[in-house]
Amino acid sequence: MGRSYFDSMRPKSRRSIPLRGVALIFAGILLVKGAMLAQVGQESYEARVASLAGGSQFERVGAWIMHADPITRKIAGLLAPYIG
């Protein structure tokens, strides 16, 4: 028996949660939030999030996700010169 027999019998190690994928999704959400904030402006963005907060349960969850946190504001500040 060669090495291929023993390698095929070894159980493959897998993480239960793909951390790289979760991190990329989180970074993408932050980038989209920052781009939206840079494009529409602080006041308009906050008004839109406030209108979401007054809606259904699903909309309130969306408002919680879309609120302008410090990281989003920093990304918006970096993107603002390019979005114009």
N, C-alpha and C positions, 0 to 999 in steps of 0.2 A: 504494500500500500504506500502510495506517495503522499506528499504534503497536501495535495488537493483534497484528499479524503478528509483529513483532519480539519482543514480550513472550512470545508463545507458543513461539517458537523458542529462547528462552534457557533453558538447563538450570537446573532448580530446585536450589538448594543445600540439602543436608540433612546433618545430623550423622549419623555412623554409630551413635552411642550417644545416646539421648535423656537428656541430663543432668538435666533437670527431673524426669522420671519416676523416674530412679534415686534422686535426692535425696528425692523424696516417699516412695518405698518405704522407704528407709533411715530417714527420720523416723518413718514409721508403725511400723516394727519397734521402734525405740527407745521409742516411746510405749506400745506393747503390753507390752514388757518392763518398763517402769517401772510400768505399771498392775498387772501381775501381781505384781511385787515389793512394791508398796504394799499389795496386797490380802492376800497370804498371809504376808508377813513375811520378814525376812532369813534366819532359820534354816531355815524350811520351804522357801524358794525354793532355797537352796544345797543342801539335801538332795535336792531333786528334780533339780537340775542334776547333782549327783554321781551319782545313780542313772542318769541318761542317759549319763553319761561311761563307765559300766561296761558299756554295751550294745554293739550292733552298730556297724558303721562309720557307718551313717546316723544312729544315735542319738548317736554321738560328735561328729559334725558339728553336730547340733542342740544338744548341750551346749556346744560352742565358741561357737555363735551366741548362746545364751541366757545365758552367764555374766554375772554382774552387774558391769559395768564402771562407772567413775565417773560417766559420763553417765546411765546407767540409775539409779544410786542417787540422783542429783540430781533426775531426773524423778520417781522414787518419792517423794522427800521433798516435792516440790511437790504431788503428787497425793494423798498420804496424808490430809490433812485433808478432802478431798472424797469419798474412797472410804469412809473411816470404818471 
